[in-house]
Amino acid sequence: MNLVQLSAMKAWMVAHRSHQPVEYHAWDAVLTLWLMGWMGAPAFIVLDDPWAVLACVSLFFAPPGYLRLRRRLHHRQRLRCDWLQVVQTGPTETA
């Protein structure tokens, strides 16, 4: 997942926040975990705690993992994800 996809997904979530608040908060939680991984890894490297570093590094993959899970559930028709098309195509530009 690249920065353009992250940005497009966040823009979609903000635009549809009032209609799908659970979706918005779930994505916010995923981004929070991702940020905790990036902020925690250097601190735990300095503190020499290899298990905590491993946990933080695993959090680096929270957004793509969440996207993969939601895509799989959508294709199995277990959960509807309206934002999948936005992530695949990227943001639309308005002129």
C-alpha positions in Angstrom: 0.0 0.0 0.0 1.5 3.3 -1.1 1.0 6.8 0.2 -1.4 7.7 -2.6 -3.6 4.7 -1.7 -3.5 5.6 2.0 -4.4 9.2 1.2 -7.3 8.2 -1.2 -8.6 5.8 1.5 -8.4 8.4 4.2 -10.2 11.0 2.0 -13.0 8.5 1.3 -13.3 7.7 5.0 -13.6 11.4 5.9 -16.1 12.1 3.2 -18.3 9.2 4.2 -17.8 9.5 8.0 -21.5 10.4 8.7 -22.8 7.4 6.7 -20.3 4.8 7.9 -18.9 5.8 11.3 -17.8 2.3 12.3 -15.8 2.0 9.1 -14.2 5.3 9.8 -13.2 4.4 13.3 -11.9 1.0 12.3 -9.6 2.6 9.7 -8.6 5.2 12.3 -7.6 2.4 14.7 -5.6 0.7 12.0 -3.7 3.9 11.3 -3.1 4.4 15.0 -1.6 1.0 15.3 0.6 1.7 12.3 1.8 4.9 13.8 2.5 3.2 17.1 4.7 0.7 15.3 6.7 3.5 13.6 7.0 5.5 16.8 7.7 2.6 19.1 10.3 0.7 17.1 13.1 3.2 17.5 12.4 3.5 21.3 12.4 -0.2 21.8 15.6 -0.6 19.8 17.3 1.9 22.1 15.8 0.1 25.1 17.1 -3.2 23.7 13.8 -5.0 23.9 13.7 -7.4 20.9 10.2 -8.7 21.5 8.8 -5.2 21.6 10.7 -4.3 18.4 9.3 -7.4 16.7 5.8 -6.3 17.8 6.3 -2.8 16.5 7.7 -4.0 13.2 4.6 -6.3 12.7 2.5 -3.2 13.2 4.1 -1.7 10.1 1.9 -4.1 8.1 -1.4 -3.1 9.7 -2.8 -1.1 6.8 -2.0 -3.6 4.0 -3.1 -6.4 6.3 -6.4 -4.7 7.0 -6.9 -4.0 3.3 -6.2 -7.7 2.4 -8.6 -8.9 5.1 -11.4 -6.6 3.9 -10.8 -7.4 0.3 -11.0 -11.2 1.1 -14.2 -10.7 3.1 -15.7 -8.6 0.3 -15.0 -11.1 -2.4 -16.5 -13.9 -0.2 -19.6 -11.6 0.2 -19.2 -11.6 4.0 -18.7 -7.9 4.3 -19.4 -5.0 1.9 -16.5 -2.6 1.3 -17.5 0.4 -0.8 -14.0 1.9 -0.5 -12.1 -0.9 -2.2 -12.6 0.7 -5.6 -11.1 3.9 -4.3 -7.9 2.1 -3.1 -7.5 0.2 -6.4 -8.0 3.2 -8.7 -6.5 6.0 -6.5 -8.0 9.5 -5.9 -10.0 11.1 -8.6 -9.0 14.6 -9.6 -11.6 17.3 -10.1 -10.8 20.1 -12.5 
